Amino acid sequence: MAGEPFRVEMIEEKAMEVYVGDILTIADKIKTIREAIRKDADSVYRRLERAGYVRRLAKQTEETLPELIAEAYADDWTVAGIAESLAVSESYVYRVLREQRDK
């Protein structure tokens, strides 16, 4: 076997260069994808989508709110406690209770 001796270190160094390059390339791709996702998350489309979802939930809640108020009052909640939990005025709670009683 003539020639230079086999150098494991040289192979390891070359492999390391390739692997480090691959890792840096992947890291750049991840960074680009994250930036795109963040940008899309703040887009008008996404904001409208979220707002529509919240609005539909609020509408469903609003439809069942009188029954919920009456149920809470029947379960010994105070008017003040109901109003505070729902972020409404006490007069609103009283009005809803009167309307529920009159049904």
C-alpha positions as a Markdown table, in Angstrom:
| # | Residue | x | y | z |
|---|---|---|---|---|
| 1 | Met | 0.0 | 0.0 | 0.0 |
| 2 | Ala | 1.9 | 2.9 | -1.3 |
| 3 | Gly | 0.8 | 6.5 | -0.9 |
| 4 | Glu | -0.7 | 8.5 | 1.9 |
| 5 | Pro | -2.2 | 6.9 | 4.9 |
| 6 | Phe | -6.0 | 6.9 | 5.1 |
| 7 | Arg | -7.2 | 10.0 | 7.0 |
| 8 | Val | -10.4 | 9.6 | 8.9 |
| 9 | Glu | -10.2 | 13.2 | 10.1 |
| 10 | Met | -10.3 | 14.5 | 6.5 |
| 11 | Ile | -13.5 | 12.5 | 5.8 |
| 12 | Glu | -15.1 | 13.7 | 9.0 |
| 13 | Glu | -14.2 | 17.3 | 8.2 |
| 14 | Lys | -15.8 | 17.1 | 4.7 |
| 15 | Ala | -18.9 | 15.3 | 6.1 |
| 16 | Met | -19.2 | 18.0 | 8.8 |
| 17 | Glu | -19.0 | 20.8 | 6.2 |
| 18 | Val | -21.8 | 19.1 | 4.2 |
| 19 | Tyr | -24.0 | 18.5 | 7.2 |
| 20 | Val | -23.5 | 22.0 | 8.6 |
| 21 | Gly | -24.4 | 23.4 | 5.2 |
| 22 | Asp | -27.5 | 21.2 | 5.1 |
| 23 | Ile | -28.6 | 22.3 | 8.6 |
| 24 | Leu | -28.1 | 25.9 | 7.7 |
| 25 | Thr | -30.2 | 25.5 | 4.6 |
| 26 | Ile | -33.0 | 23.8 | 6.5 |
| 27 | Ala | -32.9 | 26.5 | 9.2 |
| 28 | Asp | -33.3 | 29.2 | 6.5 |
| 29 | Lys | -36.3 | 27.3 | 5.0 |
| 30 | Ile | -37.9 | 27.0 | 8.5 |
| 31 | Lys | -37.3 | 30.8 | 9.0 |
| 32 | Thr | -38.9 | 31.6 | 5.7 |
| 33 | Ile | -41.9 | 29.4 | 6.4 |
| 34 | Arg | -42.4 | 30.9 | 9.9 |
| 35 | Glu | -42.3 | 34.4 | 8.5 |
| 36 | Ala | -44.9 | 33.5 | 5.8 |
| 37 | Ile | -47.2 | 31.9 | 8.4 |
| 38 | Arg | -46.9 | 34.9 | 10.7 |
| 39 | Lys | -47.6 | 37.3 | 7.8 |
| 40 | Asp | -50.6 | 35.2 | 6.8 |
| 41 | Ala | -51.9 | 35.1 | 10.4 |
| 42 | Asp | -52.1 | 38.9 | 10.3 |
| 43 | Ser | -53.7 | 39.1 | 6.9 |
| 44 | Val | -57.1 | 40.7 | 6.3 |
| 45 | Tyr | -58.5 | 37.3 | 5.3 |
| 46 | Arg | -57.5 | 35.6 | 8.5 |
| 47 | Arg | -58.6 | 38.6 | 10.6 |
| 48 | Leu | -62.0 | 38.6 | 8.9 |
| 49 | Glu | -62.2 | 34.8 | 9.3 |
| 50 | Arg | -61.6 | 35.0 | 13.1 |
| 51 | Ala | -64.0 | 38.0 | 13.5 |
| 52 | Gly | -66.7 | 36.1 | 11.7 |
| 53 | Tyr | -66.2 | 33.1 | 13.9 |
| 54 | Val | -66.3 | 35.2 | 17.0 |
| 55 | Arg | -69.4 | 37.0 | 15.8 |
| 56 | Arg | -71.3 | 33.8 | 15.1 |
| 57 | Leu | -70.4 | 32.5 | 18.6 |
| 58 | Ala | -71.6 | 35.8 | 20.1 |
| 59 | Lys | -74.8 | 35.6 | 18.1 |
| 60 | Gln | -75.5 | 32.0 | 19.3 |
| 61 | Thr | -74.7 | 33.1 | 22.9 |
| 62 | Glu | -76.9 | 36.1 | 22.6 |
| 63 | Glu | -79.9 | 34.0 | 21.6 |
| 64 | Thr | -79.6 | 31.8 | 24.6 |
| 65 | Leu | -78.6 | 34.5 | 27.1 |
| 66 | Pro | -82.1 | 35.2 | 28.5 |
| 67 | Glu | -82.5 | 31.5 | 29.4 |
| 68 | Leu | -79.1 | 31.4 | 30.9 |
| 69 | Ile | -79.7 | 34.5 | 33.0 |
| 70 | Ala | -83.0 | 33.1 | 34.3 |
| 71 | Glu | -81.3 | 29.7 | 35.0 |
| 72 | Ala | -78.5 | 31.4 | 36.9 |
| 73 | Tyr | -81.0 | 33.5 | 39.0 |
| 74 | Ala | -83.0 | 30.4 | 39.8 |
| 75 | Asp | -79.8 | 28.8 | 40.9 |
| 76 | Asp | -79.4 | 31.5 | 43.5 |
| 77 | Trp | -77.0 | 33.8 | 41.6 |
| 78 | Thr | -77.4 | 37.4 | 42.5 |
| 79 | Val | -78.3 | 40.0 | 39.9 |
| 80 | Ala | -75.0 | 41.7 | 40.5 |
| 81 | Gly | -73.1 | 38.4 | 40.1 |
| 82 | Ile | -74.9 | 37.7 | 36.8 |
| 83 | Ala | -74.3 | 41.2 | 35.5 |
| 84 | Glu | -70.6 | 41.1 | 36.4 |
| 85 | Ser | -70.1 | 37.7 | 34.9 |
| 86 | Leu | -71.7 | 38.7 | 31.6 |
| 87 | Ala | -70.2 | 42.3 | 31.6 |
| 88 | Val | -73.7 | 43.8 | 31.4 |
| 89 | Ser | -75.6 | 46.2 | 33.7 |
| 90 | Glu | -77.8 | 45.1 | 36.5 |
| 91 | Ser | -80.7 | 46.9 | 34.9 |
| 92 | Tyr | -80.2 | 44.7 | 31.8 |
| 93 | Val | -80.4 | 41.6 | 34.0 |
| 94 | Tyr | -83.5 | 42.8 | 35.7 |
| 95 | Arg | -85.1 | 43.6 | 32.4 |
| 96 | Val | -84.3 | 40.1 | 31.0 |
| 97 | Leu | -85.6 | 38.5 | 34.2 |
| 98 | Arg | -88.9 | 40.4 | 33.9 |
| 99 | Glu | -89.2 | 39.4 | 30.2 |
| 100 | Gln | -88.6 | 35.8 | 31.1 |
| 101 | Arg | -91.1 | 35.9 | 33.9 |
| 102 | Asp | -93.7 | 37.4 | 31.6 |
| 103 | Lys | -93.4 | 34.6 | 29.0 |
